[in-house]
Amino acid sequence: MTYIPHELGRRGEALAATYLERKGWRILDRNYRFERAEVDLVATDGREIIFVEVKTRASDQMGYPEEAVTARKRRQLYRVAEAWLQERRMWGSPIRFDIIAILWPPKGEPVVEHFEDALWEAP
């Protein structure tokens, strides 16, 4: 079985949401867009609002999924998070940024790696 890239991404996001819900987190939003940028998941663990970038790949031949979160993507995530918080009048809430990296080979089980508090340098 081969994956169409968008299909693999959607499956990865669904798996990531299930993974977080099993940890007791609540998903607040999915695929929130602001201007031309997007955050895959917005969740809460009861203490913080967590903006989650999900990266899914079928193999590590082109690098690990988490390596695809570039400096440009980080800047976009900050802008999207600001918009999300402002839209919901939650500015000042404790937040953090996580990455969920998924390797999901066409003939195998997915491997999920969760990088909590993957707060990168300021934009």
Helices and strands as residue ranges (DSSP letters): H 5-22, E 26-34, E 37-44, E 49-57, G 65-68, H 71-87, E 95-103, E 111-115
